[in-house]
Amino acid sequence: MTSSTQVLDALVIGAGPAGIGTALALAAVKGLTFGVLERGQVGQTFLDWPENQRFLTPSFTGNGFGATDLNSVHPATSPAFSLGTDYLTGEQYARYLRSVVSHFQVPVMDDAEVTAVTTHEAGFEVFSDRGPVVSRSLVWAGGEFHHPLAPRLAGSGFSDHSSTKASWERRTGELVVIGGYESGIDIACHHVSTGVIVTVVDAEHPWGAGSGSDPSFRLAPRSRIRLNAALETGRLTLMAARAVGIQALGNGAVIRLSDGSALTSRSRPIAAVGFGPGLGPVDHLFTARPDGWPLLDTDDQSTTTPGLFLSGPAIRHGGVKFCFVYKFRQRFAHIARVIGDRAGKDTTQLEAWREAGMLTEDLSCCGVECAC
Ligand SMILES: Cc1cc2nc3c(=O)[nH]c(=O)nc-3n(C[C@H](O)[C@H](O)[C@H](O)COP(=O)(O)OP(=O)(O)OC[C@H]3O[C@@H](n4cnc5c(N)ncnc54)[C@H](O)[C@@H]3O)c2cc1C
């Protein structure tokens, strides 16, 4: 990809959907020099998913009709088309990403964990296992999976996070899941299907219908179908309550609730409380919003470090979350355009992203509700 003396126009850190998608948009800007550094392999996070986990956004090849496959990272690709399947496993989505990288010859350097980033007179100096790289612009696309959140309560260390393989292992008897949005319902349904008696605890009861149509705040149809099936078994209880503490008890734990009552879990309770922004080696180059997520300007750029962009599910603008692929991909071409314009390059090829419905530049338009 580069030698340490060359100065790239752009460097992307992370080869998940955000990193590969951004790199593909950068590749459409003729003459731009860029590369991707990945600490593992392309799609590493998906390779690390517990094997029972699957996508909840459907894949369908609607590309020719202006409805680009929801999980695509490039307008001319579709995981449904290349894999011939839907509701992909992590391994399948990693295969799709690898095929895209190979087809478009995206310059990715594997096994290159970025450990430090400093500002440099030319832009940024990025240090990885493969030596330093200097780049004028930098795109952090390291994802959130490596930053699982612990529940904010005493004894949280006695729980397993829902993203760990341990949380998907066979359980028996009663099990408590803390957190009732997508990942909590997903893992609860999994354990109910194996005969376990599961109680999901969440004071916000996100399994309710909710008032908006945004899937970042409302269960996906596939999750709701699975939830209804799990409820019909009689082995699933949804409890609108706040867990305030966990105490170990044999191989399991007692989970104390804010109303003074308690639940017993025969094995370690599962914390399905999501992920943090996971900014790793660029954390110090962003400032945080009051809710802890990175503060960005309207170009998804750090407000304190010009030239440093964020791509991926940690993007927040006001109350809008970009946590699904079909949401955060709307910004790949925008970031590439800003970088291309600064480098004095022709960015007209990026119009293909707009034509495919993969470019949102007016951030005020994202809050649209469905009428029915
Ligand atoms: C169980 C589950 C189901 C999901 N289902 C869906 C769904 O149906 N639809 C959907 O749209 N989204 C879904 N998501 C969310 C989706 O997986 C994430 O939003 C997506 O993976 C984020 O992409 P990313 O490229 O930002 O991060 P990642 O996919 O995590 O990629 C980040 C990459 O950066 C690399 N990296 C990290 N740090 C460094 C470093 N220091 N140096 C070099 N490389 C580094 C990692 O190895 C990784 O390959 C799901 C998530 C989970 C956990």
The ligand as an SDF file (V2000), in Angstrom:
LIG
                    3D

 53 58  0  0  0  0  0  0  0  0999 V2000
  -25.3960   -9.3120   16.7330 C   0  0  0  0  0  0  0  0  0  0  0  0
  -25.3750   -8.1110   15.8640 C   0  0  0  0  0  0  0  0  0  0  0  0
  -26.2770   -8.0540   14.8470 C   0  0  0  0  0  0  0  0  0  0  0  0
  -26.2750   -6.9420   14.0070 C   0  0  0  0  0  0  0  0  0  0  0  0
  -27.1580   -6.9010   12.9930 N   0  0  0  0  0  0  0  0  0  0  0  0
  -27.1380   -5.8740   12.1440 C   0  0  0  0  0  0  0  0  0  0  0  0
  -28.0370   -5.8240   11.0420 C   0  0  0  0  0  0  0  0  0  0  0  0
  -28.8570   -6.6830   10.8440 O   0  0  0  0  0  0  0  0  0  0  0  0
  -27.9360   -4.7790   10.1960 N   0  0  0  0  0  0  0  0  0  0  0  0
  -27.0290   -3.7900   10.3820 C   0  0  0  0  0  0  0  0  0  0  0  0
  -26.9940   -2.8790    9.5820 O   0  0  0  0  0  0  0  0  0  0  0  0
  -26.1880   -3.7950   11.4280 N   0  0  0  0  0  0  0  0  0  0  0  0
  -26.2350   -4.8160   12.3070 C   0  0  0  0  0  0  0  0  0  0  0  0
  -25.3900   -4.8320   13.3640 N   0  0  0  0  0  0  0  0  0  0  0  0
  -24.5070   -3.7110   13.5810 C   0  0  0  0  0  0  0  0  0  0  0  0
  -23.3200   -3.8340   12.6370 C   0  0  0  0  0  0  0  0  0  0  0  0
  -22.7300   -5.0830   12.7880 O   0  0  0  0  0  0  0  0  0  0  0  0
  -22.3590   -2.7670   12.9470 C   0  0  0  0  0  0  0  0  0  0  0  0
  -23.0080   -1.5220   12.8790 O   0  0  0  0  0  0  0  0  0  0  0  0
  -21.2250   -2.8010   11.9390 C   0  0  0  0  0  0  0  0  0  0  0  0
  -20.4530   -3.9520   12.0990 O   0  0  0  0  0  0  0  0  0  0  0  0
  -20.3600   -1.5810   12.1140 C   0  0  0  0  0  0  0  0  0  0  0  0
  -19.4380   -1.5820   11.0660 O   0  0  0  0  0  0  0  0  0  0  0  0
  -18.0180   -0.9380   11.2570 P   0  0  0  0  0  0  0  0  0  0  0  0
  -17.3020   -1.1250    9.9740 O   0  0  0  0  0  0  0  0  0  0  0  0
  -18.1590    0.4260   11.8100 O   0  0  0  0  0  0  0  0  0  0  0  0
  -17.3560   -1.7730   12.4250 O   0  0  0  0  0  0  0  0  0  0  0  0
  -16.8050   -3.2660   12.4360 P   0  0  0  0  0  0  0  0  0  0  0  0
  -17.6090   -4.1560   11.5880 O   0  0  0  0  0  0  0  0  0  0  0  0
  -16.6360   -3.6020   13.8630 O   0  0  0  0  0  0  0  0  0  0  0  0
  -15.3810   -3.1060   11.7410 O   0  0  0  0  0  0  0  0  0  0  0  0
  -14.3410   -2.4370   12.3800 C   0  0  0  0  0  0  0  0  0  0  0  0
  -13.0410   -3.0360   11.9070 C   0  0  0  0  0  0  0  0  0  0  0  0
  -12.0000   -2.2410   12.4310 O   0  0  0  0  0  0  0  0  0  0  0  0
  -10.9620   -3.0850   12.8770 C   0  0  0  0  0  0  0  0  0  0  0  0
  -10.2160   -2.3510   13.8960 N   0  0  0  0  0  0  0  0  0  0  0  0
  -10.6610   -1.9450   15.1050 C   0  0  0  0  0  0  0  0  0  0  0  0
   -9.6920   -1.3050   15.7640 N   0  0  0  0  0  0  0  0  0  0  0  0
   -8.6190   -1.2950   14.9620 C   0  0  0  0  0  0  0  0  0  0  0  0
   -7.2940   -0.7760   15.0900 C   0  0  0  0  0  0  0  0  0  0  0  0
   -6.8800   -0.1550   16.2000 N   0  0  0  0  0  0  0  0  0  0  0  0
   -6.4580   -0.9380   14.0470 N   0  0  0  0  0  0  0  0  0  0  0  0
   -6.8380   -1.5610   12.9100 C   0  0  0  0  0  0  0  0  0  0  0  0
   -8.0750   -2.0870   12.7470 N   0  0  0  0  0  0  0  0  0  0  0  0
   -8.9540   -1.9510   13.7640 C   0  0  0  0  0  0  0  0  0  0  0  0
  -11.7040   -4.3100   13.4160 C   0  0  0  0  0  0  0  0  0  0  0  0
  -10.8680   -5.4580   13.4710 O   0  0  0  0  0  0  0  0  0  0  0  0
  -12.8220   -4.4500   12.4000 C   0  0  0  0  0  0  0  0  0  0  0  0
  -12.4920   -5.2770   11.3150 O   0  0  0  0  0  0  0  0  0  0  0  0
  -25.3630   -5.9100   14.2220 C   0  0  0  0  0  0  0  0  0  0  0  0
  -24.4510   -5.9820   15.2670 C   0  0  0  0  0  0  0  0  0  0  0  0
  -24.4460   -7.0870   16.0870 C   0  0  0  0  0  0  0  0  0  0  0  0
  -23.4470   -7.1500   17.1990 C   0  0  0  0  0  0  0  0  0  0  0  0
  1  2  1  0
  2  3  1  0
  2 52  2  0
  3  4  2  0
  4  5  1  0
  4 50  1  0
  5  6  2  0
  6  7  1  0
  6 13  1  0
  7  8  2  0
  7  9  1  0
  9 10  1  0
 10 11  2  0
 10 12  1  0
 12 13  2  0
 13 14  1  0
 14 15  1  0
 14 50  1  0
 15 16  1  0
 16 17  1  0
 16 18  1  0
 18 19  1  0
 18 20  1  0
 20 21  1  0
 20 22  1  0
 22 23  1  0
 23 24  1  0
 24 25  2  0
 24 26  1  0
 24 27  1  0
 27 28  1  0
 28 29  2  0
 28 30  1  0
 28 31  1  0
 31 32  1  0
 32 33  1  0
 33 34  1  0
 33 48  1  0
 34 35  1  0
 35 36  1  0
 35 46  1  0
 36 37  1  0
 36 45  1  0
 37 38  2  0
 38 39  1  0
 39 40  1  0
 39 45  2  0
 40 41  1  0
 40 42  2  0
 42 43  1  0
 43 44  2  0
 44 45  1  0
 46 47  1  0
 46 48  1  0
 48 49  1  0
 50 51  2  0
 51 52  1  0
 52 53  1  0
M  END
$$$$
